[in-house]
């Protein structure tokens, strides 16, 4: 998995590459490079977890183009807690 300041890039089997805009996932977008690099695959690769950002994304949802379902209020609370 590769990341830039604007995209999450997944390298899939068979040489395929999948790119997702970070602004689809506000917690990843607001995270630092170090926080985004601290990730792990869950199970047999069914999901990705960023423990520093309390973010978990299912691979199936990523491939289906599902954006974050987090409400604006929830994101605002999370951002406030991060700044304390």
PLY file of the C-alpha trace (Angstrom):
ply
format ascii 1.0
element vertex 84
property float x
property float y
property float z
element edge 83
property int vertex1
property int vertex2
end_header
0.00 0.00 0.00
1.24 3.44 -0.93
-0.07 6.80 0.11
0.35 10.36 -1.00
-1.08 13.56 0.41
-4.08 13.14 -1.92
-4.54 9.42 -2.59
-4.50 5.97 -1.04
-2.97 3.53 -3.53
-3.50 -0.22 -3.19
-1.35 -2.62 -5.18
-3.48 -5.68 -5.93
-2.46 -9.14 -7.07
-1.68 -9.51 -10.76
-0.07 -6.08 -11.08
-3.31 -4.13 -10.70
-3.34 -0.81 -8.86
-6.35 0.82 -7.21
-6.36 4.50 -6.25
-8.84 6.19 -3.90
-8.97 9.92 -3.07
-8.12 10.58 0.59
-10.90 13.16 0.81
-13.34 10.23 0.69
-12.03 9.30 4.15
-11.66 12.46 6.29
-9.80 10.76 9.14
-7.11 9.63 6.72
-7.07 13.05 5.09
-6.60 14.80 8.46
-3.98 12.31 9.62
-0.26 12.91 9.41
1.94 10.94 7.04
3.24 8.95 10.02
-0.30 8.14 11.18
-1.30 7.02 7.68
1.82 4.84 7.39
0.92 3.06 10.65
-1.56 0.56 9.26
-2.21 -3.14 9.31
-4.26 -5.63 7.37
-6.95 -7.39 9.37
-7.80 -11.05 9.01
-6.87 -12.39 5.62
-6.81 -8.90 4.16
-10.53 -8.17 4.44
-9.89 -4.71 5.96
-7.23 -2.13 6.71
-6.87 -0.53 10.14
-5.15 2.74 11.03
-5.04 2.52 14.84
-3.70 6.06 15.35
-6.69 7.45 13.43
-9.31 4.98 14.71
-10.12 4.20 11.06
-11.06 0.81 9.63
-11.86 0.34 5.96
-13.15 -2.84 4.41
-11.47 -3.80 1.14
-14.85 -4.67 -0.36
-16.15 -1.17 0.38
-13.04 0.44 -1.06
-13.38 -1.53 -4.27
-17.10 -0.72 -4.45
-16.34 3.00 -4.18
-18.01 3.53 -0.81
-16.98 6.75 0.85
-16.80 7.27 4.58
-20.19 7.12 6.26
-19.04 9.14 9.25
-21.38 12.00 10.12
-20.10 15.58 10.19
-20.81 15.73 13.94
-18.78 12.59 14.62
-15.87 13.91 12.56
-16.03 17.26 14.38
-15.87 15.50 17.78
-12.92 13.40 16.58
-11.07 16.48 15.31
-11.71 18.31 18.60
-10.40 15.36 20.61
-7.25 15.24 18.44
-6.48 18.88 19.10
-6.54 18.50 22.89
0 1
1 2
2 3
3 4
4 5
5 6
6 7
7 8
8 9
9 10
10 11
11 12
12 13
13 14
14 15
15 16
16 17
17 18
18 19
19 20
20 21
21 22
22 23
23 24
24 25
25 26
26 27
27 28
28 29
29 30
30 31
31 32
32 33
33 34
34 35
35 36
36 37
37 38
38 39
39 40
40 41
41 42
42 43
43 44
44 45
45 46
46 47
47 48
48 49
49 50
50 51
51 52
52 53
53 54
54 55
55 56
56 57
57 58
58 59
59 60
60 61
61 62
62 63
63 64
64 65
65 66
66 67
67 68
68 69
69 70
70 71
71 72
72 73
73 74
74 75
75 76
76 77
77 78
78 79
79 80
80 81
81 82
82 83
